[in-house]
Amino acid sequence: MLNSVEGVYRDGKIELLEPVSMDAPGRAIVTSLEGASKVDLQARGIDPHQAADLRKRLSTFADDWEHPGMNVYDAI
């Protein structure tokens, strides 16, 4: 049976955004979605300096935003 689970690649590791339930150890296939989450900042009027400043100031919230249970808010 195939089961798809979303994850985030960061610092050389893939962090799954939801638990995986398998009856026994098994193989997995990982597919990269490069560019799927990139945002055109220039089109939104944000230059690289502003982006770096925003990233630094908002980094304290990253753990909360990337918590597996928070994906329920993506559909809102």
C-alpha positions as CSV (number, residue, x, y, z in Angstrom):
1,M,0.0,0.0,0.0
2,L,1.2,3.5,-0.8
3,N,0.8,6.3,1.7
4,S,1.9,9.9,1.0
5,V,3.1,12.1,3.9
6,E,4.2,15.8,3.5
7,G,7.5,16.8,5.0
8,V,10.0,19.6,5.1
9,Y,13.7,19.4,4.1
10,R,15.9,21.4,6.4
11,D,19.6,21.1,7.4
12,G,20.1,17.9,5.5
13,K,17.1,16.1,7.1
14,I,13.5,15.5,6.2
15,E,11.0,16.2,8.9
16,L,7.6,14.6,8.4
17,L,4.6,16.8,9.1
18,E,2.4,14.0,10.3
19,P,2.9,10.6,11.9
20,V,3.5,7.5,9.7
21,S,1.8,4.3,10.7
22,M,3.3,1.0,9.3
23,D,2.8,-2.6,10.4
24,A,6.4,-3.5,10.0
25,P,9.7,-1.9,8.9
26,G,9.7,-1.1,5.2
27,R,11.0,0.9,2.3
28,A,10.1,4.5,1.5
29,I,10.3,6.7,-1.5
30,V,11.0,10.4,-1.1
31,T,10.1,12.8,-3.8
32,S,11.4,16.4,-3.8
33,L,9.1,19.2,-4.7
34,E,11.7,21.9,-5.4
35,G,10.3,25.3,-6.0
36,A,6.8,24.4,-4.9
37,S,7.0,26.6,-1.8
38,K,9.0,29.5,-3.2
39,V,7.4,32.9,-3.1
40,D,8.3,35.7,-5.5
41,L,9.3,38.3,-2.9
42,Q,10.2,41.0,-5.5
43,A,6.7,40.7,-7.0
44,R,5.4,41.5,-3.5
45,G,7.7,44.5,-3.1
46,I,10.2,42.8,-0.7
47,D,13.9,43.2,-1.4
48,P,16.5,40.7,-0.1
49,H,17.5,42.9,2.8
50,Q,13.9,43.2,3.9
51,A,13.4,39.5,3.5
52,A,16.4,38.7,5.7
53,D,15.1,41.1,8.4
54,L,11.7,39.6,8.3
55,R,13.1,36.1,8.5
56,K,15.2,37.0,11.5
57,R,12.3,38.7,13.3
58,L,9.8,35.9,12.6
59,S,12.2,33.0,13.3
60,T,11.0,32.8,16.9
61,F,7.6,31.5,15.6
62,A,9.0,28.9,13.2
63,D,8.7,26.0,15.7
64,D,5.0,26.8,16.1
65,W,4.3,27.3,12.4
66,E,6.0,24.1,11.4
67,H,4.5,21.9,14.1
68,P,2.7,18.9,12.5
69,G,-0.7,19.9,13.9
70,M,-0.6,23.4,12.4
71,N,-1.2,22.1,8.8
72,V,-5.0,22.1,9.6
73,Y,-4.9,25.9,9.2
74,D,-3.4,25.8,5.7
75,A,-6.9,25.2,4.2
76,I,-8.4,28.3,5.9
